[in-house]
Amino acid sequence: MSFEDYITVTPGIRSGKPCIRGTRIAVYDILEYLAGGMTEAQILEDFPSLRPEHIRACLAFAAARERRLAVSPAA
């Protein structure tokens, strides 16, 4: 499965920020928790609706976005 199976952008939810499908949990929330030192287990404990594949999807989403930025011509 790809991150598109788990991440959606809906204009009326979290101001259109990418979120875990069926939740209001934004991708950047998960990435910030990881960057702040939370483990996957801690995140899953705090958010029972999440599964490990959601966290992997957030990482894949961030990697894909970074890859797109790296190949975009400078403005």
N, C-alpha and C positions, 0 to 999 in steps of 0.2 A: 504494500500500500504506500501511497505517497502522502505528503503532508496535506495536499488538497482534500484528501478524504476526511481530515480531522479539523481543518482550519477554514473558517468562513469569514467573509466581510459582509456585514449587513448594515446599511446606512443608519438604521434606527437603534442599533445596539452599540454601546460604547463609542458613539460618534463615528461609527464606521471603521473602528480599529479592528485588525485581525484578531479573532477570538476562537477559542476551542468550540467546535460545533456543539450547539445545544446548551451552551453556557454563556455567561457574561465575563468569563475569565479571558483577559487579553493575553496574547502571545508575549508582549513585553513584560507583563506581570511575572510570568513563568521565568523568562530570561533574567529578570532582575533578581528573583529569588535565588536562582542558580548562581548568578554572579555574586550575590551577597553571601554565599556560602551554604545555603540550604541544600540538603541532600535530596535526591529524588524521593527517598522514603519519607522525609519530613514534609515535602510538598504534597505527596499523596495522602499523608495522614491529615494535613490541614484542609485538603480539598477532596473529600471522599468521592466526588463525581468524576475525578480524573483517573486515568489509567496510565501506565508507563508509556504506552504508545503516543499519548497526547504530549508528553514531555519530549519524546524523540521528534515528534512532528514540529514542535516549536523550534527545536535546534535545526532541523532540516529547513524550515521556513527561513530562519535567520541566515543559514548558509546560502540558500538560493538567492536571497535578497542581496547579500554581500557579493555573490558572484555576478549578479546583474549590475551592481554598482561598479565593480571592477572592470567590466567590459564596456561600460557606457563611455562615450566620448566626453572629455572635459568640456564644460561650458565656457 
